[in-house]
Amino acid sequence: MSSGHILVVDDEPDIRNLVKEILEDEGFEVSIAESGETARQARRKRRPDLILLDIWMDDVDGITLLREWSEGGSLPCPVIIMSGHATVETAVEATRLGAYDFIEKPISLAKLLLVVNRALESEKLQQENLGLKRQAQPVSEPSGKSEVMQALREQAKRIAQHNTWVLISGEAGAGKEVVARYIHAQSALRDHPFVEVSVGSMSAEHSATELFGSEEGDRIVYGRLEQANGGTLMLGNISDMDLQTQARLLSVFQTHSFLRMGGTEPVPVDIRVIATTSRDLEQEVREGRFREDLYYHLNVVPLTVPPLREHSEDVPELLNFYVDRFVVQENLPYREFSIAAQNRLRNYGWPGNNRELKNLVQRLLILGQGPVIEVDEVEGVLQNTAEAAEIGRFSANLPLDLPLREAREQFEKVYLEHQLQEVGGSVGKLAKRVGMERTHLYRKLRGLGIDFKKGSD
């Protein structure tokens, strides 16, 4: 694959062709446009990674095009202005509209290549920074020295050497996104885009625009497919995708092209797909929630990320990793886990996997005091986590069509029954635990029909 796609817009054929030859010699794919209108058409046909734009053209000037392209708040890619007659006012306006740099005519080819490479590198770093901010677990590789994790890394490295598609399965929070990024980083596409799409966060009505982009007159919005062109597209939680979008995505995989929403011209696309799922996709297919043909397109190479409980010997290493990360990145106070605390967490079930461990470390650093995290402090956090999960499970099953009073009473009943069990049936301890006056608590328990022993205080 090339180093990127560059659109050269200039009404002077000698300059167009010279710049095209120079850039192609450097390994770039180059499209040319001799006017503002053909530049619009070229952008519609294929998303460029960078645009070299002349200011003065007969039909539409470069500043007008810049203004059109920046209507969404920012330019869709770096734009470098080429001009032999630019004024200070023109330069200021182009900069205000987001132009990356100016190159004066006659063009210095050495400066041209320098500015082009700098612009592309700057764009790449910006996209990587955005990607890091979106990551739940910004880890360079799947962590852990256990045999299970060593085998996972070796398998991921072997897969990375081939541009086959990958379906990564595993429980929520186990680190599937980290493995996907690791495969991309180890592959021949490492210098090309890595674009992540969280399918679960997209509504059915917005998923088409998010993936395929849109056209409305001269206004073009590039979707994630075009942003990933030439690189890797990661589809997170693919099982959450609605059937209509599944059908459109399957067509893309079969034809290697698609139509933007509102568009009429097919857009070619060449991507590697890595999909992740926390559900059994075969079961989803059997129950009619996932297309069988799409499943077989995605499941070229299956890879399973083990839950944390299956490599609990890695827990101490992960604890230290997240302590260091939060100390450095969020300026939290450094604290270390005692051996007893580490042993307790090695024997914990970790239903939320690595994500739960990360959240536990962050909570202990924010709320705790002292240089050492002891086992009793860990027990308190684990107990609160279990209670929150119990309440969350109840809330998820609570009918939402109940009147507010009835819904509140159902919640209070489950909550107080759970708390009463935790304190061994003592109403006195329960009153302190939930912060209620005892006489009022007695009335509440009777009113909710909760069985208790008055003499158990």
PLY file of the C-alpha trace (Angstrom):
ply
format ascii 1.0
element vertex 457
property float x
property float y
property float z
element edge 456
property int vertex1
property int vertex2
end_header
0.00 0.00 0.00
1.08 3.58 -0.62
2.22 6.17 1.89
-0.99 8.14 1.40
-3.30 9.70 -1.15
-2.57 13.33 -2.12
-4.82 15.59 -4.19
-2.99 18.28 -6.20
-5.21 21.21 -7.23
-3.62 23.72 -9.65
-4.73 25.28 -12.93
-1.19 25.25 -14.35
-0.58 21.86 -16.05
3.22 22.07 -15.79
3.06 22.50 -12.01
0.37 19.82 -11.61
2.32 17.22 -13.54
5.68 18.06 -11.98
4.33 17.83 -8.45
2.49 14.61 -9.33
5.68 12.97 -10.66
7.76 14.01 -7.66
5.20 12.72 -5.15
4.66 9.45 -7.00
8.42 8.88 -6.97
8.20 9.17 -3.18
5.54 6.42 -3.02
2.39 8.53 -2.74
-0.81 7.99 -4.68
-1.65 11.24 -6.44
-4.86 12.60 -7.97
-4.91 15.91 -9.85
-7.54 18.59 -10.39
-7.19 21.54 -12.75
-9.95 23.68 -11.20
-12.00 24.25 -8.10
-14.95 22.27 -9.49
-12.84 19.25 -10.42
-11.29 19.44 -6.94
-14.80 19.11 -5.47
-15.46 16.10 -7.69
-12.11 14.51 -6.77
-12.87 14.84 -3.04
-16.28 13.30 -3.63
-14.74 10.38 -5.50
-12.08 9.57 -2.91
-10.98 10.97 0.43
-7.44 12.43 0.23
-4.97 12.25 3.10
-3.57 15.67 2.12
-4.45 18.42 -0.37
-2.01 20.74 -2.19
-4.18 23.71 -3.16
-3.54 26.63 -5.49
-5.11 29.95 -4.44
-5.84 31.61 -7.78
-7.92 29.59 -10.25
-10.35 30.68 -12.92
-13.60 29.20 -11.60
-13.37 28.83 -7.80
-10.47 30.21 -5.77
-8.67 28.22 -3.08
-9.94 30.37 -0.20
-13.54 29.63 -1.22
-12.77 25.90 -1.27
-11.08 26.15 2.15
-14.17 27.88 3.50
-16.44 25.16 2.13
-14.28 22.33 3.45
-13.98 23.82 6.95
-17.72 24.28 7.47
-17.88 21.32 9.85
-15.45 23.06 12.23
-12.18 21.71 10.86
-10.65 20.61 7.58
-11.08 16.91 6.71
-7.33 16.55 6.10
-4.21 18.77 6.05
-4.26 21.42 3.31
-1.07 23.08 2.04
-1.50 26.27 0.05
0.57 26.87 -3.11
0.68 30.42 -4.46
2.96 32.84 -6.24
0.85 35.95 -5.57
-0.54 35.52 -2.06
-0.97 38.64 0.06
-0.60 38.82 3.82
-4.40 39.03 4.10
-4.78 35.86 2.01
-2.25 34.03 4.15
-3.99 35.10 7.36
-7.40 34.01 6.03
-6.08 30.62 4.87
-4.46 30.06 8.25
-7.68 31.03 10.03
-9.53 28.44 7.92
-7.10 25.74 9.01
-4.45 25.55 6.25
-1.37 23.70 7.50
1.29 25.74 5.65
2.18 27.91 2.64
4.52 27.06 -0.23
5.51 29.89 -2.54
5.87 29.50 -6.29
8.18 28.73 -7.96
8.05 25.61 -5.83
11.15 24.28 -4.10
10.80 20.51 -4.44
12.91 19.92 -1.32
10.62 22.18 0.72
7.54 20.59 -0.86
8.52 17.10 0.31
9.54 18.38 3.73
6.21 20.16 4.34
4.15 17.27 2.93
5.83 14.73 5.21
5.54 17.01 8.23
1.84 17.60 7.57
1.11 13.88 7.23
3.12 13.05 10.35
1.33 15.77 12.31
-2.05 14.41 11.22
-1.02 10.88 12.15
0.08 11.94 15.64
-3.15 13.88 16.14
-5.24 10.83 15.20
-3.15 8.59 17.45
-3.67 10.97 20.38
-7.43 10.94 19.78
-7.33 7.18 19.63
-5.43 6.93 22.91
-8.00 9.14 24.64
-10.78 6.84 23.44
-9.08 3.67 24.66
-10.42 2.07 27.82
-7.01 0.52 28.46
-4.12 2.37 26.82
-1.63 -0.50 27.05
0.95 -1.03 24.30
0.56 -4.82 24.45
-1.52 -7.38 26.35
0.09 -7.41 29.81
1.03 -10.44 31.84
3.85 -12.97 32.20
1.57 -15.99 32.63
1.70 -18.81 30.08
-1.82 -17.88 28.95
-0.86 -14.28 28.12
2.46 -15.22 26.56
0.61 -17.62 24.26
-1.94 -14.89 23.42
0.82 -12.44 22.45
2.57 -15.03 20.28
-0.69 -15.89 18.55
-1.43 -12.21 17.96
2.04 -11.69 16.45
1.53 -14.59 14.03
-1.87 -13.26 12.99
-0.41 -9.77 12.49
1.93 -11.01 9.75
-1.03 -11.70 7.48
-3.68 -9.17 6.48
-6.49 -11.61 7.22
-9.56 -10.48 9.11
-9.79 -11.30 12.80
-12.69 -11.91 15.18
-11.63 -11.34 18.81
-13.92 -12.83 21.44
-13.83 -12.41 25.19
-15.69 -11.17 28.22
-16.37 -7.47 28.71
-13.31 -5.66 30.08
-10.87 -8.48 29.24
-8.78 -6.32 26.88
-10.03 -7.14 23.37
-9.36 -3.59 22.14
-5.78 -3.78 23.41
-5.22 -7.00 21.48
-6.71 -5.43 18.32
-4.33 -2.46 18.56
-1.42 -4.82 19.27
-2.16 -6.80 16.10
-2.28 -3.60 14.06
0.98 -2.33 15.60
2.74 -5.60 14.77
1.44 -5.71 11.18
2.64 -4.23 7.88
-0.17 -1.67 8.26
1.32 -0.15 11.41
2.00 3.18 9.67
-1.50 3.34 8.23
-4.74 4.39 9.97
-6.25 2.46 12.86
-9.86 3.56 13.19
-12.04 2.29 16.03
-15.83 2.14 15.83
-17.74 1.32 19.02
-20.84 -0.28 17.55
-22.59 -0.45 20.91
-22.51 3.35 21.26
-24.14 3.96 17.86
-27.89 4.19 17.47
-29.37 2.43 14.45
-30.34 5.73 12.82
-26.84 7.21 13.19
-24.76 4.11 12.43
-25.05 4.52 8.65
-23.68 8.09 8.67
-21.01 7.16 11.21
-19.71 4.32 9.05
-20.43 5.44 5.50
-20.37 9.23 5.71
-22.71 11.52 3.79
-22.99 13.91 0.85
-25.17 16.99 0.61
-24.31 19.22 -2.34
-20.63 20.13 -2.05
-20.54 19.24 1.64
-18.96 15.83 2.27
-18.67 14.06 5.63
-16.20 11.18 5.55
-17.30 8.15 7.56
-15.13 5.72 9.47
-14.74 3.41 6.46
-13.01 6.14 4.45
-10.98 7.26 7.43
-9.66 3.70 7.77
-8.95 3.27 4.04
-5.55 1.64 3.55
-5.38 0.62 7.21
-7.34 -1.22 9.90
-10.97 -0.78 10.92
-11.81 -2.12 14.37
-15.50 -2.85 14.92
-16.03 -3.03 18.68
-19.00 -5.04 20.01
-20.01 -6.10 16.50
-22.90 -8.18 17.90
-24.71 -4.93 18.82
-25.00 -3.83 15.18
-28.54 -3.63 13.79
-29.47 -5.96 10.92
-29.87 -3.19 8.34
-26.35 -1.88 8.92
-25.06 -5.46 8.91
-26.47 -5.88 5.40
-24.83 -2.66 4.16
-21.51 -3.58 5.74
-21.59 -7.03 4.13
-22.05 -5.38 0.73
-18.92 -3.28 1.38
-16.90 -6.38 2.21
-18.09 -8.14 -0.93
-17.65 -5.26 -3.40
-14.83 -3.28 -1.72
-16.86 -0.12 -2.33
-19.85 1.73 -0.89
-22.09 4.74 -1.33
-22.10 7.60 1.14
-25.52 8.54 2.49
-27.00 10.77 -0.21
-24.20 9.89 -2.63
-24.43 8.40 -6.11
-20.83 7.49 -6.93
-19.27 4.33 -5.40
-16.26 4.95 -3.16
-13.50 2.28 -3.34
-12.15 1.06 -0.01
-9.30 -1.28 0.98
-9.22 -2.12 4.69
-8.38 -4.83 7.15
-11.18 -5.55 9.60
-10.74 -6.60 13.21
-14.04 -7.18 15.02
-14.61 -7.80 18.72
-17.51 -9.39 20.55
-18.44 -10.26 24.11
-21.26 -12.52 22.95
-21.35 -15.91 21.25
-21.84 -14.86 17.61
-22.79 -18.38 16.56
-25.64 -18.25 19.08
-26.58 -14.77 17.81
-26.74 -16.21 14.27
-28.93 -19.12 15.38
-31.35 -16.72 17.09
-31.56 -14.45 14.04
-29.85 -11.40 15.55
-26.71 -11.61 13.42
-26.31 -12.39 9.72
-24.70 -15.75 9.03
-22.95 -14.53 5.86
-21.45 -11.54 7.71
-20.32 -13.84 10.52
-18.32 -16.00 8.09
-16.80 -12.90 6.49
-15.56 -11.69 9.88
-14.56 -15.01 11.40
-11.56 -15.70 9.15
-9.17 -15.99 12.10
-10.79 -16.35 15.56
-8.89 -15.25 18.67
-10.08 -15.50 22.27
-8.88 -13.20 25.07
-9.00 -15.07 28.40
-10.80 -13.58 31.41
-8.58 -12.28 34.21
-9.59 -15.10 36.57
-7.84 -17.55 34.21
-4.48 -15.81 34.62
-4.78 -14.41 38.14
-1.02 -14.72 38.63
-0.77 -11.56 36.50
-2.84 -9.51 38.98
0.15 -8.08 40.95
1.81 -6.93 37.71
-1.42 -5.29 36.54
-1.91 -3.58 39.91
1.58 -2.06 39.71
1.04 -1.05 36.09
-2.15 0.89 36.84
-0.71 2.48 40.00
2.22 3.82 37.95
-0.10 4.95 35.16
-2.43 6.94 37.43
0.47 8.47 39.34
2.12 9.68 36.12
-0.93 10.58 34.01
-3.36 11.86 36.66
-0.92 13.00 39.35
-2.52 10.77 41.99
-0.53 9.96 45.15
1.62 6.85 44.94
0.47 3.92 47.06
1.57 0.31 47.03
-0.45 -2.85 47.70
0.61 -4.97 50.65
1.34 -8.66 50.03
-1.90 -9.60 51.82
-3.88 -7.21 49.63
-2.26 -8.62 46.48
-3.05 -12.17 47.57
-6.67 -11.23 48.27
-7.01 -9.75 44.79
-5.32 -12.76 43.18
-8.09 -14.88 44.67
-10.89 -12.52 43.64
-13.13 -13.58 40.73
-12.87 -10.32 38.71
-16.27 -10.39 36.95
-15.33 -7.08 35.27
-11.85 -8.32 34.28
-9.02 -5.82 33.60
-11.42 -2.87 33.46
-12.65 -3.64 36.98
-9.07 -3.91 38.23
-8.18 -0.56 36.69
-11.21 1.10 38.31
-10.39 -0.44 41.69
-6.84 0.92 41.59
-8.04 4.38 40.62
-10.62 4.42 43.43
-8.09 3.34 46.05
-5.61 6.02 44.98
-8.26 8.76 45.01
-10.12 7.87 48.21
-7.49 6.11 50.30
-4.79 7.49 52.58
-1.35 6.30 53.58
1.48 4.80 51.53
0.27 1.19 51.78
-3.04 -0.31 50.66
-3.95 -2.99 53.20
-6.29 -5.94 52.77
-9.13 -4.43 54.86
-9.25 -1.38 52.56
-9.43 -3.71 49.55
-12.23 -5.68 51.20
-14.25 -2.51 51.66
-13.98 -1.60 47.98
-14.86 -5.13 46.88
-17.92 -5.14 49.13
-19.14 -1.82 47.75
-18.56 -3.11 44.22
-20.62 -6.23 44.93
-23.46 -4.15 46.39
-23.46 -1.80 43.41
-23.54 -4.79 41.06
-26.47 -6.30 42.95
-28.38 -3.03 42.76
-27.46 -2.70 39.08
-28.79 -6.18 38.32
-32.04 -5.37 40.11
-32.35 -2.01 38.34
-31.78 -3.66 34.97
-34.69 -6.05 35.63
-37.04 -3.45 37.11
-40.00 -2.79 34.76
-39.83 0.79 33.55
-43.59 1.15 33.09
-44.30 1.18 36.84
-45.58 4.27 38.63
-42.72 6.07 40.41
-43.96 5.20 43.90
-44.27 1.48 43.15
-40.85 1.37 41.45
-39.26 3.12 44.43
-40.88 0.67 46.86
-39.61 -2.34 44.90
-36.10 -0.91 44.89
-36.21 -0.08 48.62
-37.40 -3.61 49.44
-34.55 -5.30 47.56
-32.01 -2.79 48.90
-33.04 -3.13 52.58
-33.34 -6.93 52.40
-29.81 -7.10 51.05
-28.42 -4.72 53.68
-30.26 -6.55 56.49
-28.67 -9.81 55.38
-25.23 -8.18 55.29
-25.51 -7.07 58.96
-26.75 -10.44 60.14
-30.37 -9.39 60.69
-29.57 -6.61 63.19
-31.95 -3.69 62.75
-29.72 -1.52 64.93
-26.71 -2.14 62.67
-28.94 -1.69 59.62
-30.06 1.73 60.88
-26.45 2.87 61.16
-25.54 1.34 57.80
-28.33 3.03 55.81
-28.42 6.24 57.87
-32.02 6.03 59.14
-33.52 6.61 62.58
-34.44 3.22 64.07
-38.14 3.90 64.76
-38.64 5.15 61.21
-36.72 2.13 59.90
-39.03 -0.27 61.77
-42.05 1.34 60.12
-40.35 1.18 56.72
-39.52 -2.52 57.10
-43.07 -3.38 58.17
-44.55 -1.31 55.38
-42.43 -3.13 52.78
-43.26 -6.54 54.26
-39.67 -7.33 55.20
-39.32 -10.03 57.85
-37.04 -9.06 60.74
-36.51 -9.94 64.37
-36.99 -6.94 66.64
-34.87 -8.52 69.34
-31.90 -9.13 67.10
-30.28 -5.78 67.84
0 1
1 2
2 3
3 4
4 5
5 6
6 7
7 8
8 9
9 10
10 11
11 12
12 13
13 14
14 15
15 16
16 17
17 18
18 19
19 20
20 21
21 22
22 23
23 24
24 25
25 26
26 27
27 28
28 29
29 30
30 31
31 32
32 33
33 34
34 35
35 36
36 37
37 38
38 39
39 40
40 41
41 42
42 43
43 44
44 45
45 46
46 47
47 48
48 49
49 50
50 51
51 52
52 53
53 54
54 55
55 56
56 57
57 58
58 59
59 60
60 61
61 62
62 63
63 64
64 65
65 66
66 67
67 68
68 69
69 70
70 71
71 72
72 73
73 74
74 75
75 76
76 77
77 78
78 79
79 80
80 81
81 82
82 83
83 84
84 85
85 86
86 87
87 88
88 89
89 90
90 91
91 92
92 93
93 94
94 95
95 96
96 97
97 98
98 99
99 100
100 101
101 102
102 103
103 104
104 105
105 106
106 107
107 108
108 109
109 110
110 111
111 112
112 113
113 114
114 115
115 116
116 117
117 118
118 119
119 120
120 121
121 122
122 123
123 124
124 125
125 126
126 127
127 128
128 129
129 130
130 131
131 132
132 133
133 134
134 135
135 136
136 137
137 138
138 139
139 140
140 141
141 142
142 143
143 144
144 145
145 146
146 147
147 148
148 149
149 150
150 151
151 152
152 153
153 154
154 155
155 156
156 157
157 158
158 159
159 160
160 161
161 162
162 163
163 164
164 165
165 166
166 167
167 168
168 169
169 170
170 171
171 172
172 173
173 174
174 175
175 176
176 177
177 178
178 179
179 180
180 181
181 182
182 183
183 184
184 185
185 186
186 187
187 188
188 189
189 190
190 191
191 192
192 193
193 194
194 195
195 196
196 197
197 198
198 199
199 200
200 201
201 202
202 203
203 204
204 205
205 206
206 207
207 208
208 209
209 210
210 211
211 212
212 213
213 214
214 215
215 216
216 217
217 218
218 219
219 220
220 221
221 222
222 223
223 224
224 225
225 226
226 227
227 228
228 229
229 230
230 231
231 232
232 233
233 234
234 235
235 236
236 237
237 238
238 239
239 240
240 241
241 242
242 243
243 244
244 245
245 246
246 247
247 248
248 249
249 250
250 251
251 252
252 253
253 254
254 255
255 256
256 257
257 258
258 259
259 260
260 261
261 262
262 263
263 264
264 265
265 266
266 267
267 268
268 269
269 270
270 271
271 272
272 273
273 274
274 275
275 276
276 277
277 278
278 279
279 280
280 281
281 282
282 283
283 284
284 285
285 286
286 287
287 288
288 289
289 290
290 291
291 292
292 293
293 294
294 295
295 296
296 297
297 298
298 299
299 300
300 301
301 302
302 303
303 304
304 305
305 306
306 307
307 308
308 309
309 310
310 311
311 312
312 313
313 314
314 315
315 316
316 317
317 318
318 319
319 320
320 321
321 322
322 323
323 324
324 325
325 326
326 327
327 328
328 329
329 330
330 331
331 332
332 333
333 334
334 335
335 336
336 337
337 338
338 339
339 340
340 341
341 342
342 343
343 344
344 345
345 346
346 347
347 348
348 349
349 350
350 351
351 352
352 353
353 354
354 355
355 356
356 357
357 358
358 359
359 360
360 361
361 362
362 363
363 364
364 365
365 366
366 367
367 368
368 369
369 370
370 371
371 372
372 373
373 374
374 375
375 376
376 377
377 378
378 379
379 380
380 381
381 382
382 383
383 384
384 385
385 386
386 387
387 388
388 389
389 390
390 391
391 392
392 393
393 394
394 395
395 396
396 397
397 398
398 399
399 400
400 401
401 402
402 403
403 404
404 405
405 406
406 407
407 408
408 409
409 410
410 411
411 412
412 413
413 414
414 415
415 416
416 417
417 418
418 419
419 420
420 421
421 422
422 423
423 424
424 425
425 426
426 427
427 428
428 429
429 430
430 431
431 432
432 433
433 434
434 435
435 436
436 437
437 438
438 439
439 440
440 441
441 442
442 443
443 444
444 445
445 446
446 447
447 448
448 449
449 450
450 451
451 452
452 453
453 454
454 455
455 456
